[in-house]
Amino acid sequence: MPKKRSGGGLSPTQQAAKFLGVSVLAGAVLAGIALPAVGALGLAAKGSVESFDELPANMKTPPLSQRTTILDADGGQIATVYSRDRTVVPLKDVSPYMQKAIVAIEDSRFYQHGAVDLKGVLRALNKNARSGEVAQGASTLTQQYVKNVFVEEAGDDPTKVAQATQQTIGRKIRELKYAIQVEEELGKKKILENYLNITFFGQQAYGIEAAAQRYFSKSAKDLNVQEAALLAGIVQSPSRYDPVNDEAEATKRRNTVLRRMADVGDISRAQAAEAMKAPLGLKVSKPKNGCITAVKGAGFFCDYVREVFLNDPVFGKTKEARAKVWNQGGLTIRTTLDPQAQESAQRSIKDHVYTSDDVATAATLVEPGTGKIVAMGQSRPYGVDTKKGQTTLNLSVNDDMGGGVGYQPGSTFKPIVAAAALEDGMPANKVYPSPYEMPYPSPVAACNGRTWKNDPASPAEVANENRSEVGPYDMKEATAKSVNTYYVQMISDIGICPVTKMAKKMGVERADGDKMPQVPSIALGTQEMSPLTMANAYATFASRGMYCTPVAIESISQRVGDSTKSLAVPKSTCSRAMSEKTADTINTLLRGVVEDGTGKKAGLGSRPSAGKTGTTDERYAAWFVGYTPNLAGAVWVGDPAHKRKMVGITIGGVPHDKVFGGEVPGPIWGDMMTGALEGKPVENFNTVHIPDGIDRDRGDGNGDDEGRDGGDDGGNDNGGFIGGLVGGNNGGGGDDQPFPTPSFSIPEGFFRGQGNGGNGNGGRG
């Protein structure tokens, strides 16, 4: 090949050759577009050398989009996702029959000519001129590869795709120039390999490996001669020759390819005849794309991983840049999902709440000290068929990550108030009068020197679950029994700001992204949260006060061409939210909840555990959030649409007069944690001694601590509106009592706009 001159330009011989070649090519391209008149060649050739030179010297070759595989923490496959189903394979892993078939039918002189087949051009020109129409094209396999590169670069943008495939002389000239470059740089074998990996074979299959799997459920290296001929024939028109939808047309096309293979000597006439008698032999595999293919009910976790990728700047500065990487695919994403924990969560959910129930449940498990999300599931299956109860709304996460606007956590928020009070210096045996009902104390200090004030004309009141709950109480007993008036007095004493600041340190935020309002009712859990938020917040207690941001991805590798590279992933960042002493005190308080309080039904037997129940807003939602030293989890049960009260309801085949936090979510949590922790070491909490703040023998008539689990002895921990703010049982509680009725009217603006612009309307999910 003549060398370039030292200045980088072409020699006179090369310039002459290029001019002659381009002049011919400018006319030749008409063989591939709808301009059959030979007389147009002179006009087309004019100026084509200049256009040729104006093209960039090197063709940009984007990495081929491939499928992405999402794995659990043990390396097991969760799901595959892709914008284009493609698995790139080297030529050695493609059947020799397939290599010969595609060359025979698409460009039989592929190994004899350069980037342009002049014999083919002249043959096509002659035939088209005689017929008066475009009867035959002249694109070589190399030119077709170049065109496919342009289509791949266009992605899913319809305008760019149209530009990449438009029948114009300009596009053909561009293909020709880059075909020459590709021939010089890659060589025939690599061009054939690239072509087989980029080409569309119909049925959502891009590349020969995906096509072999789609139509025959086998690898490309195992294709026999008739299978190879069928796939090679599809390329010209994937819709027309689709064997799934038109077997007869596909068979005729396959046989055409077989005859052509015999004509060029790739197979014998006898081989061709025998292969043409064979049935198509399809063994179709349906496309398996997206989180709907996830195993072990991990569809919502899979979707969360995708949301993390599309939203975290570590994967690209803009959302568009991140989406481009995601759509390009070729990723292997190792996640934090623990298969044992995930299977346990889904099994517990299935046992306790049916898909057909009026209400749903969502559960999330997080590893304390690392922020790793190890399980995420819900009773409504992942999918788009609403008739089957499917949904793509992830009930475990915040709105901006594919979830809803959240649900009131009710009394599960009280430990955050207690942590703020302890950090503020309050003793752990603090005693408050805690009457059955009382007006909200006023004024209450808020952030930035502001105050919240009750309306003297129509003061808002707060009540406990049942009338037998009358103080005084200390912190231990008030937490075990979930006494509303105790916690309202507590937040009034320390102020609202320490509570909202503590919540922020623990990653607790509203699911809709709004700011936490400066109103004392937040003590009773009036602000909508997601299960992931609450599980991760309680993990802070389990890790002795260290809050770690939640993470779902351990590592990512990306295959680009023949190489594999690692991508940076988001890391959990940990910070101290409270002192170890405060966390140990909360752990001691919440152990009392599962040992002797409202969460007794959620206990884990000999394994130490702690947690808190919550039942909110006239039983629109019920919660249990709890933990061991090595695992934290949250379970929510309710109606995502916030229309069905959990009164007179059957859940998981079990009828309930009223649903309590310790009664339905508690057992789900207990079963989920038991399975998730099976075989794991039993760890103990660092507890503290909390002296009694009052005389336990005072005989105040509070009844059995278990009463708020829904037995005959008493009511739930925080039933009624925002955990007892409105109503509560008037006759002593328990399932045998009538449904509580509000004991007062809420002043207009009490939750929104009172004093300092509060914005939490309790219990709305």
PyMOL commands that set and color helices and strands:
alter all, ss='L'
color gray80, all
select helices_A, chain A and resi 12-32+38-45+48-54+91-93+96-106+118-131+141-154+158-165+169-186+188-198+208-216+220-222+225-234+247-263+269-277+291-293+299-311+313-315+319-328+339-352+386-388+399-401+410-423+447-449+475-481+484-494+497-505+520-524+531-542+580-596+600-602+617-619+665-677+705-709
alter helices_A, ss='H'
color red, helices_A
select strands_A, chain A and resi 68-71+77-81+331-335+360-366+373-378+431-432+437-439+444-445+451-452+461-463+473-474+546-548+553-560+563-567+574-576+610-616+621-628+631-638+647-651+654-658
alter strands_A, ss='S'
color yellow, strands_A
deselect
rebuild
show_as cartoon
